[in-house]
Amino acid sequence: MLTPTLPVFGASSASSAQLAVLGGSPVRTARWTGWPVWDPAAEKPMMELLRSGNWYRGDGNKVNEFEQAYAELIEAKRVVATASGSAALIAALQVMGVDAGDEVIVSPYTFIASYNVIFDKHALPVFADTDQETFLINPKKIEEKITERTTALLPVHIFGLPADMNSINAIAKKHDLAVIEDACQAWLAEYDGKKCGTLADLGCFSFQNSKHIPSGEGGAVSSNKEDLMDRVKAYHDCGRPSGPSMRGMGSNPVRGSNRRLTEVQAGLLLSQMVRALADADKRLENALYLDSRLKEVPGIIPYKLADGATRSSYHLYPFRYKKEFFDGLSRKKFMAALQAEGIPCYPGYGKQYHDGLIEEAISSRGYKRLFSEQRLKRYREELHQLPDNDQLTEEAVAIFQYVLLAEKSDMDDVVNAIQKIYKNRKQLL
Ligand SMILES: Cc1ncc(COP(=O)(O)O)c(C=O)c1O
């Protein structure tokens, strides 16, 4: 989970050559902003909402208001708010017809929820290897993973870096597959000048507390396809009818579940959304500055935008750390040194596909009924054939998004800290 922890720092001495992790003065002593940021202007409307007792979406208008405002923000025809990003993904998989025994091709470099939701449907998450430069699913590795059971592609715009959607959509068209964007970290990110969440059949967002528009928990499905969105709306509301195609079909014409957002969460989201555009611009400006400066440091390779991507949302600012340029200094020690210099960072995602959850799922009674022994044997083997992703999980370092909300001059602290570690790396060997 991307939970920021704010380090407390000692005295400042940016020029000291003694690394802070060994007792020297850190490059940065000032605190970074915390997250989320409360807007005092939200207090009056939030108190009114709480006092009204209308906390359920059926009794108020805040969820509707938020859906409309978010649709406008990401330039989508429709948005349905959900209880979480996971709930959004589950609704999207349901509406795109992903069924028990199907296969869904997904990015391996992601938060666990991207494939937990596929297991939720009793389908198989099949990983296509990552492009290390972009941190994203490598479109060249997708087709070899398609089988007669494949029904959908689930690219993840990880860290807000848009996946190569032209290539992905072309593959889907050729093989008649659905495409669902996991845009849970990609609010206001753009591909070919269009917002993530509007680039495929359905897009899914998260508004969990670490996210750029936070409400503790929350999510949304977005699309330009009205008929699909009617079905998402119906699914997320216990299968109640939605839209002209379900008129006169009874009170629960389709299978559904309660995946609704509350009015209270929508109230929070409306207040948090006020700052979203300005924050996104700030992160972009600072990220572009870091891109230009970090290239100066040997062994530090900032992310590369995928072909066609025009703007990232920087849920984190990622780069690859090549220890061979640091005389073999491990990533763990590099990160400890960076944290000690006052720069909060995170090692990105690991190889969760070896952690046991997948084995638990596919050795269950249900999966053994749904998939042949031969298929599951090949599947197990292929979990060990993700060389690019495996390497990325060992080299990635990511700077927390709230760092990018500081001033441009604060970005120099990030660069100076990394440079200081590089210059003094021998102290840590
Ligand atoms: C890439 C990605 N997918 C899906 C999710 C699931 O969202 P939620 O935690 O709101 O269920 C998250 C949340 O962290 C995420 O980062």
Ligand as a Chemical Component Dictionary entry (heavy atoms), coordinates in Angstrom:
data_LIG
# 
_chem_comp.id                   LIG 
_chem_comp.type                 NON-POLYMER 
_chem_comp.pdbx_formal_charge   0 
_chem_comp.three_letter_code    LIG 
# 
loop_
_chem_comp_atom.comp_id 
_chem_comp_atom.atom_id 
_chem_comp_atom.alt_atom_id 
_chem_comp_atom.type_symbol 
_chem_comp_atom.charge 
_chem_comp_atom.model_Cartn_x 
_chem_comp_atom.model_Cartn_y 
_chem_comp_atom.model_Cartn_z 
_chem_comp_atom.pdbx_ordinal 
LIG C1 C1 C 0 -3.249 0.040  -9.717 1  
LIG C2 C2 C 0 -4.359 -0.164 -8.741 2  
LIG N1 N1 N 0 -5.388 -0.945 -9.074 3  
LIG C3 C3 C 0 -6.423 -1.131 -8.238 4  
LIG C4 C4 C 0 -6.461 -0.556 -6.996 5  
LIG C5 C5 C 0 -7.598 -0.841 -6.090 6  
LIG O1 O1 O 0 -8.201 0.282  -5.613 7  
LIG P1 P1 P 0 -8.889 0.290  -4.155 8  
LIG O2 O2 O 0 -7.804 0.209  -3.135 9  
LIG O3 O3 O 0 -9.621 1.577  -4.135 10 
LIG O4 O4 O 0 -9.791 -0.880 -4.112 11 
LIG C6 C6 C 0 -5.394 0.262  -6.587 12 
LIG C7 C7 C 0 -5.366 0.897  -5.252 13 
LIG O5 O5 O 0 -4.344 1.122  -4.663 14 
LIG C8 C8 C 0 -4.319 0.459  -7.474 15 
LIG O6 O6 O 0 -3.283 1.222  -7.127 16 
# 
loop_
_chem_comp_bond.comp_id 
_chem_comp_bond.atom_id_1 
_chem_comp_bond.atom_id_2 
_chem_comp_bond.value_order 
_chem_comp_bond.pdbx_ordinal 
LIG C1 C2 SING 1  
LIG C2 N1 SING 2  
LIG C2 C8 DOUB 3  
LIG N1 C3 DOUB 4  
LIG C3 C4 SING 5  
LIG C4 C5 SING 6  
LIG C4 C6 DOUB 7  
LIG C5 O1 SING 8  
LIG O1 P1 SING 9  
LIG P1 O2 DOUB 10 
LIG P1 O3 SING 11 
LIG P1 O4 SING 12 
LIG C6 C7 SING 13 
LIG C6 C8 SING 14 
LIG C7 O5 DOUB 15 
LIG C8 O6 SING 16 
# 
